[in-house]
């Protein structure tokens, strides 16, 4: 099918499913539907992947100021706890995507959950900051496939409006986790900083879920390098490049000014404790959940380009507003507006990418997306914390406001192709 990924996604929302293992769309946008047993298992596994993906960072982000004081390190240095977790994804996510296409989804997911859970649980026993950073790096290797596979297995199983709906619901789940895990981490962290690091052990039952879930198996018998070359060739299309770049910019905003710098601003300017910081970030996730829950319905009324443009305006307004708000109460609607932008942006990008990916290369395309996601997660905490530490607490937010302007230009360029 010709056209840009956004055009293909719009066409797919009105088409019957044609991919293997994908269920047809039987009605335009039913509020509820009866799922086949296999579909329910896939949704459950997507829940496991999404929860693991969020848990690795969200449960500790309210603790960063406390951890800096406990280990007597600077704010830029304590951001290594996020960087060490996200850095492996830059290198291992493309590898995981190719392996998932070549050898099947389970072959990648089972060892990923095991490593994520065991290395993550070991963080709670770390005797010093150096060991903690090393264990976070190992945990990040295990987590590298989650953001790629949770979308991939949904794309393997659903299509059309059903895929848009479950992509939105998956984003709503992600936002719920993003809301709950910081609050949970903040409360546990006030009892003992080690407790939030023990939470990944709860993901171990996901191995049993994976083994009992029917997932796409091995792909065509082609050499590994052929799969790898195909992944980068698929990502070279102009509109696909724009979408992938927007993923990088989206997570640069999220993990720089929002996750890393906002807790510092709230702690320093308003003397907010970790539990209150986590509660504030919950408001952002609430906005994300509200927008993404209705994403499937919104795609029947608005194009992906319009949804992307709306999300970028939300980012722009929120980033300019955060540093000038005089009270914690005034930050509440601003954080919710940012969250609404997330709820419109991420499912739009994922659905558009999924529309242009063939089934046998779906994991590879989403792996490229995951690689750039991890790159944004990795570079932005350190860079933006340098601005907060070396320039001014307001500097990360004002600098980041340039990013949605770039995203607006990318989206307008994509609509003209």
Residue pairs with C-beta under 8 A, 6 or more apart in sequence:
1 8
1 11
3 11
4 239
4 414
4 417
5 237
5 239
5 240
5 243
5 352
5 353
5 355
5 356
6 239
6 303
6 304
6 305
6 308
6 352
6 414
6 415
8 352
8 355
8 356
9 164
9 304
9 351
9 352
9 354
9 355
9 356
10 299
10 303
10 304
11 355
12 159
12 160
12 163
12 355
13 160
13 161
13 164
13 299
13 300
14 160
14 161
15 25
15 159
15 160
16 24
16 25
16 159
16 160
17 23
17 24
17 25
17 158
17 159
17 160
17 162
17 163
18 159
19 155
19 156
19 159
19 359
20 156
20 216
20 359
21 156
21 157
21 216
21 359
22 155
22 156
22 157
22 158
22 159
22 163
23 36
23 39
23 157
23 158
23 159
23 162
24 159
24 160
25 159
25 160
25 161
25 162
26 33
27 33
28 161
28 300
29 161
29 165
29 296
29 297
29 300
33 162
35 43
38 157
38 213
38 214
39 157
39 158
41 209
41 212
41 213
41 214
42 153
42 154
42 156
42 157
42 213
42 214
42 215
43 154
43 166
44 209
44 213
45 109
45 153
45 206
45 209
45 210
45 213
45 215
46 150
46 153
46 154
46 166
46 170
47 173
48 113
48 203
48 206
48 209
48 210
49 109
49 146
49 147
49 149
49 150
49 153
49 206
50 146
50 150
50 170
50 173
50 174
50 177
51 173
51 177
51 203
52 113
52 116
52 143
52 146
52 200
52 203
52 206
53 143
53 146
53 147
53 150
53 174
54 174
54 177
54 178
54 181
55 177
55 181
55 199
55 200
55 203
56 85
56 116
56 120
56 139
56 140
56 143
56 200
57 82
57 85
57 86
57 255
57 259
57 377
58 177
58 178
58 181
58 182
58 185
58 259
59 181
59 182
59 184
59 185
59 188
59 196
59 197
59 199
60 67
60 81
60 185
60 189
60 196
60 197
61 82
61 182
61 185
61 259
61 260
61 263
61 281
62 182
62 183
62 185
62 186
62 189
62 263
62 274
62 275
62 277
62 278
62 281
63 185
63 186
63 189
63 193
63 196
63 274
64 75
64 78
64 79
64 81
64 82
64 260
64 263
64 264
65 75
65 263
65 264
65 267
65 274
66 189
66 193
66 274
67 73
67 78
67 81
67 193
68 74
68 75
68 77
68 78
70 193
71 78
71 128
71 129
73 129
74 389
75 264
75 385
75 388
75 389
76 382
76 385
76 386
76 389
79 260
79 381
79 382
79 385
80 133
80 382
81 132
81 133
81 136
82 255
82 259
82 260
82 377
82 381
83 378
83 381
83 382
84 133
84 134
84 136
84 137
84 140
85 136
85 137
85 139
85 140
85 143
86 140
86 255
86 374
86 377
86 378
87 137
87 140
87 374
87 378
88 137
88 140
88 141
88 143
88 144
88 374
89 140
89 143
89 144
89 147
89 370
89 371
89 373
89 374
89 375
89 377
89 378
90 371
90 374
90 375
90 378
91 371
92 141
92 144
92 145
93 144
93 145
93 147
93 148
93 367
93 370
93 371
93 373
93 374
94 228
94 231
94 364
94 367
94 368
94 371
95 367
96 108
96 112
96 144
96 145
96 148
96 149
96 363
96 367
97 145
97 148
97 152
97 231
97 363
97 364
97 365
97 366
97 367
97 368
97 370
98 224
98 227
98 228
98 231
98 363
98 364
98 367
99 107
99 108
100 107
100 108
100 109
100 145
100 148
100 149
100 152
100 363
100 367
101 219
101 227
101 360
101 361
101 362
101 363
101 364
102 218
102 219
102 222
102 224
102 227
103 218
103 219
104 215
104 216
104 217
104 218
104 219
105 149
105 152
105 153
105 156
105 215
105 216
105 217
105 363
106 210
106 211
106 213
106 215
108 145
108 149
109 145
109 149
109 210
109 215
110 207
110 210
110 211
111 142
112 142
112 143
112 144
112 145
112 146
112 149
113 142
113 203
113 204
113 206
113 207
113 210
114 142
114 204
114 207
115 138
115 139
115 141
115 142
116 139
116 142
116 143
116 146
116 200
116 203
117 142
117 200
117 201
117 202
117 203
117 204
117 206
118 201
119 135
119 138
119 139
119 141
119 142
119 200
120 135
120 139
120 142
120 197
120 199
120 200
120 201
120 203
121 197
121 198
121 200
121 201
122 135
123 132
123 135
123 136
123 139
123 197
123 198
123 200
124 194
124 195
124 197
124 198
125 194
126 132
126 135
126 197
132 197
139 200
144 370
144 374
145 370
147 366
147 369
147 370
147 373
147 374
148 363
148 366
148 367
148 369
148 370
149 363
149 366
150 170
151 167
151 170
151 350
151 354
151 366
151 369
152 362
152 363
152 366
153 215
153 216
154 163
154 166
154 167
154 170
155 163
155 354
155 357
155 359
155 362
155 366
156 215
156 216
156 359
156 362
158 165
158 166
161 296
161 299
161 300
163 351
163 354
164 295
164 296
164 299
164 347
164 351
165 295
165 296
166 296
167 295
167 296
167 347
167 350
167 351
167 354
168 292
168 293
168 294
168 295
168 296
168 343
168 347
169 292
169 293
169 296
170 347
171 288
171 292
171 295
171 342
171 343
171 346
171 347
172 288
172 289
172 292
172 293
172 343
174 288
174 292
175 285
175 286
175 287
175 288
175 289
175 292
175 339
175 342
175 343
176 285
176 289
178 281
178 284
178 285
178 288
179 281
179 282
179 284
179 285
179 286
179 289
180 282
181 199
182 277
182 278
182 281
182 282
183 275
183 278
183 279
183 281
183 282
184 196
184 199
184 278
185 196
185 199
185 274
185 278
186 273
186 274
186 275
186 276
186 277
186 278
186 279
187 275
187 278
188 195
188 196
188 199
189 195
189 196
189 274
190 273
190 274
190 275
216 359
219 227
219 360
220 360
227 361
227 364
230 361
230 364
231 361
231 364
231 365
231 367
231 368
232 368
234 240
234 356
234 357
234 361
234 364
234 365
234 368
235 241
235 244
235 365
235 368
237 356
238 417
239 356
239 414
239 417
240 353
240 356
240 365
242 410
242 411
242 413
242 414
243 349
243 352
243 353
243 369
243 414
244 353
244 368
244 369
244 372
245 372
245 410
246 308
246 345
246 349
246 407
246 410
246 411
247 349
247 369
247 372
247 373
247 376
248 372
248 373
248 375
248 376
249 376
249 403
249 404
249 406
249 407
250 342
250 345
250 346
250 349
250 373
250 376
250 407
251 372
251 373
251 374
251 376
251 377
251 380
252 376
252 379
252 380
252 400
252 403
253 315
253 319
253 380
253 400
253 403
253 404
254 342
254 376
254 377
255 376
255 377
255 380
255 381
256 380
256 381
256 383
256 384
256 385
256 396
256 400
257 319
257 322
257 384
257 396
257 397
257 400
258 281
258 284
258 338
259 381
260 380
260 381
260 384
260 385
260 396
261 384
261 385
261 387
261 388
261 393
261 396
261 397
262 277
262 280
262 281
262 322
263 274
263 277
264 385
264 388
264 393
265 322
265 323
265 388
265 393
266 272
266 276
266 277
266 280
266 328
266 331
267 277
268 393
269 393
270 327
270 328
272 280
272 328
276 328
280 328
280 331
280 332
280 335
281 335
283 332
283 335
283 336
283 339
284 335
284 336
284 338
284 339
284 342
285 339
286 336
286 339
287 335
287 336
287 337
287 338
287 339
287 340
287 341
287 342
287 343
288 339
288 340
288 342
288 343
289 339
289 343
290 339
290 340
290 343
291 298
291 339
291 340
291 341
291 342
291 343
291 344
292 342
292 343
292 344
292 346
292 347
293 343
295 343
295 344
295 347
295 348
298 307
298 344
299 307
299 351
302 310
304 348
304 351
304 352
305 411
305 414
305 415
307 344
307 345
307 348
308 344
308 345
308 348
308 349
308 407
308 411
309 408
309 411
309 412
310 341
310 344
311 340
311 341
311 342
311 343
311 344
311 345
311 348
312 341
312 345
312 404
312 407
312 408
312 411
313 341
313 404
313 408
314 337
314 338
314 340
314 341
314 344
315 338
315 341
315 345
315 403
315 404
315 407
316 401
316 404
316 405
316 408
317 334
317 337
318 334
318 335
318 337
318 338
318 341
319 338
319 397
319 398
319 400
319 401
319 403
319 404
320 397
320 398
320 401
321 334
321 337
322 331
322 334
322 335
322 397
323 393
323 394
323 397
323 398
324 394
325 331
325 334
349 369
350 366
350 369
353 365
353 366
353 369
354 362
354 365
354 366
356 365
357 364
357 365
357 366
384 396
384 399
384 400
385 396
387 395
387 396
387 399
388 395
388 396
